[in-house]
């Protein structure tokens, strides 16, 4: 049975959930903040565009790998120590990014920065599982989705604003400052959420056993694969929307920013609504609705790739795709983690690794036909959403758990 937060009655305890939400911004803001300065970075370091773009890929791979490493470590040694090491490493590597003299060093530093950023994401999900259950747990994962969408909006906008007063090195120093602020708040607020008696034992062998246990669970595996394929669709959208809206449909930068902001706002709104729907109605049902919404968006993009479609069709399709993925996230995360309080870090790490790993694989595929075709984006998103639907059917084909587990709240915080 999950324990309640030992500090819940105090001011510090009330601040802990807010800190956990803040930890989820590591990934989006690390990915997005410096993108407006990417052309200037490329020119200053004398790199070709394709090599400079590896700074994005390296961070994405690091975010996936970091979660895979940090999750089991936090199950064995506790959340607090692993989190403090991760945040400190994030500060150091962000500073290294700022002073990198070559593109090769920057790529390496970005990979390690991603590793460190992954720690915050996985600890936030696992610590949430430590202190919440039932409806409160579903609401918490809904809030994680909202904050992730908000960070996706703020990152590029803040980066563009800061680029008017500093260069790309200053942007990475700004990330280091953000990390330092979160480190201070963590030292003041975070109290260990995983007591010593509930930690795993046995080292690497126990970790491998935990992985086998998770992968043999139909519900866990189906939920993780569902999220991997849906996040592959949304990463394909992130990679392809720029050239679709600007190069093909001729939107100016401000128009693209408005369209991107609209979709991110939809991501936030539907993520919040999904948390409420899953709590009050049905967790599997909410997940199914998310898949259907994302499927409608993907089919719209596929149609735009096969036939000439007006701009509004593409914008609505992108909105539906983002909204569908957001709708799926709280119920799928709950299904993946709810049965494993004793290894929430390991379970969360696999979920995060698959989300970012599948996304990193799918994102480059949208450019295979050049910058003047929507068809690859439509194909990639349609195929991945279909596979996400197949994972859902696999998950629900034969019940392997008692559904009552998710319906008994222990923590009543709103």
C-alpha positions in Angstrom: 0.0 0.0 0.0 1.5 3.4 -0.9 2.5 5.6 1.9 1.3 9.1 2.3 3.8 11.9 2.2 5.4 12.2 5.7 5.2 16.0 5.3 1.7 16.3 3.9 0.2 18.3 6.8 2.9 20.9 6.7 3.7 23.7 4.4 6.6 21.8 3.0 4.4 18.8 2.3 1.9 21.0 0.4 4.8 22.4 -1.7 6.1 18.9 -2.6 3.5 18.2 -5.4 4.4 21.6 -6.9 8.0 20.7 -6.9 7.3 17.4 -8.6 5.4 19.2 -11.3 8.3 21.6 -11.8 10.7 18.7 -12.3 8.8 17.7 -15.4 9.9 20.9 -17.2 13.5 19.6 -17.5 12.8 17.7 -20.7 10.7 20.2 -22.7 12.6 23.3 -21.7 16.0 21.6 -22.4 14.7 20.6 -25.8 13.0 23.8 -26.8 14.6 26.9 -25.2 17.7 27.2 -27.4 16.0 26.3 -30.7 15.5 29.9 -31.8 19.3 30.3 -31.6 20.2 27.1 -33.4 21.1 28.9 -36.7 23.4 31.3 -34.9 25.0 28.4 -33.0 25.5 26.5 -36.2 27.3 29.5 -37.8 29.5 30.3 -34.8 30.7 26.8 -34.4 31.2 26.3 -38.2 28.9 23.2 -38.3 26.7 22.0 -41.1 23.0 22.1 -40.3 22.6 18.3 -40.1 25.4 18.1 -37.5 24.0 21.0 -35.4 20.7 19.2 -35.3 22.4 16.3 -33.5 22.4 18.6 -30.5 18.7 18.1 -30.4 18.9 14.3 -31.0 21.6 13.9 -28.4 19.4 15.5 -25.7 16.5 13.4 -26.7 18.5 10.2 -26.5 19.9 11.3 -23.2 16.4 12.0 -21.8 15.4 8.5 -22.6 18.5 6.8 -21.3 18.6 9.0 -18.1 15.2 7.8 -17.1 16.1 4.2 -17.7 19.1 4.6 -15.4 17.6 6.8 -12.7 14.4 4.9 -12.2 15.9 1.6 -10.8 18.5 3.6 -8.8 15.8 5.6 -7.1 13.9 2.3 -6.3 17.1 1.0 -4.6 18.6 4.1 -3.0 15.6 6.4 -2.6 14.3 9.3 -4.6 16.0 12.2 -2.8 19.7 11.4 -3.3 19.2 10.4 -6.9 17.3 13.6 -7.6 19.9 15.9 -6.0 22.7 14.2 -8.1 20.6 14.6 -11.2 19.9 18.3 -10.7 23.5 19.1 -9.8 24.7 17.3 -12.9 22.1 19.2 -15.0 23.6 22.5 -13.7 27.2 21.4 -14.6 26.3 20.1 -18.0 24.2 23.2 -18.9 27.3 25.3 -18.1 29.5 23.0 -20.2 27.1 23.5 -23.1 27.4 27.2 -22.7 31.3 27.1 -22.9 31.6 24.4 -25.5 34.2 25.5 -28.1 33.3 22.9 -30.7 30.1 21.3 -32.0 31.4 17.9 -31.0 31.8 18.9 -27.4 28.4 20.5 -27.4 26.8 17.3 -28.7 28.4 15.3 -26.0 27.4 17.8 -23.3 23.8 17.9 -24.6 23.7 14.1 -24.3 24.8 14.2 -20.6 22.4 17.2 -20.1 19.6 14.9 -21.3 20.7 12.2 -19.0 20.5 14.6 -16.0 17.2 16.0 -17.2 15.7 12.5 -17.4 16.3 12.1 -13.6 13.8 14.9 -12.8 11.1 13.4 -15.1 11.3 9.9 -13.7 11.6 10.9 -10.0 8.5 13.2 -10.4 6.4 10.3 -11.8 7.7 7.8 -9.2 7.4 10.1 -6.2 3.9 10.9 -7.3 3.1 7.1 -7.2 4.7 7.0 -3.7 2.4 9.6 -2.2 -0.8 9.2 -4.2 -3.2 6.5 -5.2 -6.8 6.3 -6.6 -8.3 9.4 -7.9 -5.6 11.7 -6.5 -3.0 9.7 -8.5 -4.9 10.2 -11.8 -5.3 13.9 -11.1 -1.6 14.2 -10.4 -0.7 12.6 -13.8 -3.2 14.9 -15.5 -1.3 17.8 -14.0 2.0 16.4 -15.2 0.5 16.4 -18.7 -0.7 20.0 -18.3 2.7 21.2 -17.1 4.5 19.4 -19.9 2.3 21.2 -22.4 2.8 24.5 -20.7 6.6 24.1 -20.8 6.4 23.2 -24.5 4.6 26.6 -25.1 6.9 28.7 -22.9 10.2 27.1 -24.0 10.4 28.4 -27.6 8.7 31.7 -26.7 11.1 32.3 -23.8 14.0 31.3 -25.9 13.0 33.7 -28.6 12.6 36.5 -26.1 16.0 35.8 -24.5 17.6 35.6 -27.9 17.0 39.3 -28.4 19.3 40.1 -25.5 21.8 37.2 -25.4 23.4 34.6 -27.6 23.0 30.8 -27.6 25.6 30.5 -24.8 23.5 32.8 -22.6 20.5 30.5 -23.2 22.4 27.5 -21.8 23.6 29.6 -18.9 19.9 30.5 -18.3 19.2 26.7 -18.2 21.9 26.3 -15.6 20.3 29.1 -13.5 17.0 27.3 -13.7 18.7 24.1 -12.5 20.3 26.0 -9.6 16.9 27.4 -8.6 15.3 23.9 -8.7 18.3 22.5 -6.7 17.7 25.1 -3.9 13.9 24.4 -3.9 14.6 20.6 -3.8 16.9 21.0 -0.8 14.2 23.0 1.0 11.1 21.1 0.0 11.8 17.5 -1.0 11.6 14.9 1.7 12.2 11.2 0.9 9.0 9.6 -0.4 10.3 6.0 -0.5 11.0 4.7 3.0 14.0 2.4 3.4 11.8 -0.6 4.1 10.1 -0.3 0.7 13.2 0.0 -1.4 14.4 -2.8 -3.7 17.4 -5.0 -2.9 19.7 -7.1 -5.0 21.5 -4.8 -7.3 21.6 -5.4 -11.1 20.1 -8.9 -10.8 17.1 -7.5 -9.0 16.7 -4.8 -11.6 16.7 -7.4 -14.4 14.1 -9.3 -12.4 12.0 -6.2 -12.0 12.2 -5.6 -15.8 11.1 -9.1 -16.5 8.2 -8.8 -14.1 7.0 -5.6 -15.8 7.4 -6.9 -19.3 5.4 -10.0 -18.4 2.4 -7.9 -17.3 0.0 -7.5 -20.2 -1.5 -4.2 -18.8 1.9 -2.6 -18.2 3.4 -3.6 -21.5 0.3 -2.5 -23.4 0.2 0.8 -21.7 3.9 1.5 -22.3 3.7 0.5 -26.0 0.6 2.6 -26.4 2.4 5.6 -25.1 5.5 4.9 -27.1 3.6 4.9 -30.4 1.5 7.9 -29.5 4.5 9.9 -28.4 6.2 8.8 -31.7 3.3 10.5 -33.4 3.6 13.7 -31.4 7.4 13.9 -31.9 6.8 13.4 -35.6 4.4 16.4 -35.4 7.0 18.5 -33.6 9.6 17.6 -36.2 7.4 18.1 -39.2 5.0 21.0 -38.3 7.6 23.7 -38.9 8.1 22.9 -42.6 4.5 21.9 -43.2 3.1 25.2 -41.8 5.9 27.6 -43.0 7.4 26.0 -46.1 4.3 24.5 -47.6 1.5 26.8 -46.4 3.6 29.9 -46.1 2.8 30.9 -42.5 5.1 33.6 -41.2 7.0 32.9 -37.9 4.3 34.7 -35.9 1.6 32.6 -37.5 3.5 29.4 -36.8 4.0 30.5 -33.2 0.3 31.1 -32.9 -0.6 27.7 -34.4 2.0 26.0 -32.2 0.6 27.8 -29.1 -2.9 26.7 -30.0 -1.9 23.1 -30.2 0.0 23.3 -27.0 -2.9 24.9 -25.3 -5.1 22.0 -26.6 -2.5 19.6 -25.2 -2.8 21.2 -21.7 -6.6 21.4 -21.8 -7.2 17.9 -22.9 -4.6 16.5 -20.5 -6.4 18.2 -17.6 -9.8 17.0 -18.8 -8.5 13.5 -19.3 -7.4 13.3 -15.7 -10.8 14.3 -14.6 -12.6 11.9 -17.0 -10.4 8.9 -16.0 -11.0 9.6 -12.3 -14.8 10.0 -12.6 -15.7 7.8 -15.5 -13.3 5.1 -16.8 -9.5 4.8 -17.1 -9.5 2.5 -20.1 -12.4 4.4 -21.7 -10.6 7.7 -21.5 -7.5 6.1 -23.0 -9.6 4.7 -25.9 -11.0 8.2 -26.6 -7.6 9.6 -26.7 -6.5 7.1 -29.3 -9.6 7.9 -31.4 -9.0 11.7 -31.2 -5.3 11.2 -32.2 -6.4 8.9 -35.0 -8.7 11.6 -36.4 -5.9 14.0 -36.5 -3.5 11.6 -38.1 -6.0 10.7 -40.8 -6.5 14.4 -41.5 -2.8 14.8 -42.1 -2.7 11.7 -44.3 -5.6 13.2 -46.3 -3.7 16.5 -46.7 -0.7 14.5 -47.9 -2.8 12.7 -50.6 -5.1 15.6 -51.6 -4.8 19.4 -51.7 -6.3 20.6 -48.4 -6.8 24.1 -47.0 -4.6 25.3 -44.2 -7.4 25.0 -41.6 -7.7 21.3 -42.2 -4.0 20.8 -41.3 -4.2 23.0 -38.2 -7.3 21.2 -36.9 -5.6 17.8 -37.6 -2.5 18.8 -35.7 -4.6 20.1 -32.9 -6.5 16.8 -32.7 -3.3 14.8 -32.8 -1.8 16.7 -29.9 -5.1 16.6 -28.0 -5.5 12.9 -28.4 -2.0 12.2 -27.1 -2.6 14.4 -24.1 -5.9 12.6 -23.4 -4.1 9.3 -23.4 -1.3 10.3 -21.1 -2.9 10.4 -17.6 -4.9 7.1 -17.9 -2.0 5.2 -19.6 0.5 6.4 -17.0 -1.9 5.4 -14.2 -2.4 1.9 -15.7 1.4 1.5 -16.1 2.4 2.5 -12.6 -0.5 1.8 -10.3 0.3 -1.9 -9.6 4.0 -1.3 -8.8 4.5 1.0 -5.8 7.5 -1.1 -4.8 9.2 -0.4 -8.2 7.6 2.8 -9.3 10.9 4.2 -10.4 11.8 1.2 -12.6 8.3 1.2 -14.1 8.4 5.0 -14.7 11.8 4.7 -16.3 10.6 2.2 -18.8 7.6 4.3 -19.7 9.7 7.4 -20.1 12.4 5.6 -22.1 9.9 4.2 -24.6 8.1 7.6 -25.0 11.3 9.4 -25.8 13.0 6.5 -27.6 10.1 5.9 -30.0 9.8 9.6 -30.5 13.5 9.9 -31.4 13.1 7.1 -33.9 10.0 8.6 -35.6 10.9 12.2 -35.7 13.5 12.0 -38.6 11.1 10.0 -40.8 8.9 13.0 -41.5 11.7 14.5 -43.7 12.4 11.6 -46.0 10.5 13.2 -48.9 12.0 16.6 -48.4 10.5 19.8 -47.0 7.6 20.2 -49.5 5.5 17.1 -48.8 3.1 16.4 -45.9 2.7 12.8 -46.9 5.5 11.4 -44.7 4.1 13.2 -41.7 0.6 11.8 -42.4 2.0 8.3 -42.9 4.1 8.3 -39.8 1.4 9.6 -37.6 -1.3 7.3 -39.0 0.8 4.2 -38.7 2.0 5.0 -35.1 -1.6 5.7 -34.0 -2.8 2.4 -35.5 0.0 0.6 -33.6 -1.0 2.5 -30.4 -4.6 1.2 -31.0 -3.2 -2.3 -31.4 -1.3 -2.0 -28.1 -4.5 -0.9 -26.4 -6.4 -4.0 -27.8 -3.5 -6.2 -26.6 -3.7 -4.6 -23.2 -7.5 -5.1 -22.8 -7.8 -8.5 -24.5 -7.5 -10.5 -21.3 -7.7 -8.8 -17.9 -4.6 -9.6 -15.9 -5.3 -7.4 -12.8 -8.0 -6.7 -10.3 -9.4 -3.3 -11.4 -10.4 -2.3 -7.9 -6.8 -1.2 -7.2 -7.2 2.2 -8.9 -10.5 3.0 -7.3 -9.6 3.3 -3.7 -8.1 6.7 -2.9 -5.6 6.9 -0.1 -4.5 10.5 -0.5 -7.4 13.0 -0.7 -5.4 16.1 -1.8 -7.1 18.1 -4.5 
